[in-house]
Amino acid sequence: MECGTSAQMSSSPPRVRFAPSPTGHLHIGNSYIALANWLHARHAGGWFLLRFDDTDRERSTDEFAAGIAADLTWLGLLWDAEARQSDRLALYDAAVERLKSAGRLYPCYETSEELALKRTLQLQRGAPPVYDRAALALSAAERAKLEAEGRRPHWRFKLSGGRNAWNDLVRGPQEIDEASQSDPILVRADGNHLYTLTSVADDVDFAISHVIRGADHVTNTGAQIEIYRALGAEPPAFAHLPLLSDAHGEGFSKRLGSLSLGDLRSQGIEPLTVACYLATIGAGAPELRESLAALAADFDLGRFHGGSPRFDPAELVHLNARLLRQLPFAAVAGRLSAGVDDKLWLAARGNLQHLGDVEVWRRVSEGPVAPVIECPEFAAGAALLLPAEPWDEGTWGAWTAEVKRVTGRRGRDLFHPLRLALTAREDGPELKLLLPLIGRARALARLRGETA
Ligand code: GLU
């Protein structure tokens, strides 16, 4: 049994690829894979390829490819090169020829119904549903007869039947017993190449050093290791990340699994929040970093070791609030509406879950706000004590000290009715920051119960 591969021993910068099929939007699950690839590359000055696995021409679209590229850009995961499998058919044809001449590809003629029936019978006998290699036993005359009947062959890769082992950078030592696997189909009857082959042919051609992908590909890896070798290449290092589960530890539900980056963006989640969350998911409490570069600096694939990390949308929103609280005005200015200046931003940023929530506080500062008056006499009395402008951060303290002295109210009895009158809300930003933005005229009107 071999453990490890040449690539993972080498110290040259990693070459990685993220290989989505453009048959849908980028969602949380595949963003997590993209991010791990990108961080692993950037951690060590490596190279990141965006490869569209679009050999399924019926389901792949240019619109989905453009959408994935736009989402990766939004997340900040810029790539060094881009490839589409549909442009690379000659490479796959050459790989097919090489495997045929090595005696590793053989033609099969069963229809999908015949294969399904074989599987049913095997399962009834209690046998594993592994392809029985009946096609390998066909004589040339039998094959010719089938072809004369109009059957087109699909092509299977002949597995060694032995064990394939690798030292997974996430899962540790892994081993697949190929005797328990069907020989994979690499070319369909219509001539289309399938992923198991195209991915390896591309990874060899682009000299990919690390294949970082979801744990749903672990069983493919055994066969792919054999295909690398049959193509005369050493396999790369492999890292299979655990699939995300939902907040209850259940398999990823459809709803969450299809939570797209576009949804998060339109909800007002910051791209850096998504990156920080996904980079640390499953490794303790989510941590904030100031940039992707900072995340890359101490990134280590090994941290994903363990069970399925839980993706909790509520935790993501919480992390977003923590991030917004730290962002200087310059970091968000371009995305704020005209009425939000640096003073309002600094006052409000500690009270936002999403960037767009700042509009609530713009409305509070600019009006109109219909005040909530608990005790009209108290509010009217406080209005009379409002100091003259100009107002600054000291105004709130000076004014409320005076209101306290005159009315004898203190603590919540003093502050809460003033907040409700001035903002119509139970809580929010510090009033010492907000009051100068509201200004004397509006404060006076609101304390008198007028919408202003
Ligand atoms: N297109 C494959 C997928 O989306 C890529 C798997 C791989 O990274 O090898 O699952």
Residues whose N, C-alpha, C, O or C-beta is under 5 A from the ligand:
A	BS01	LIG	A19 P20 S21 D53 S199 I212 R213
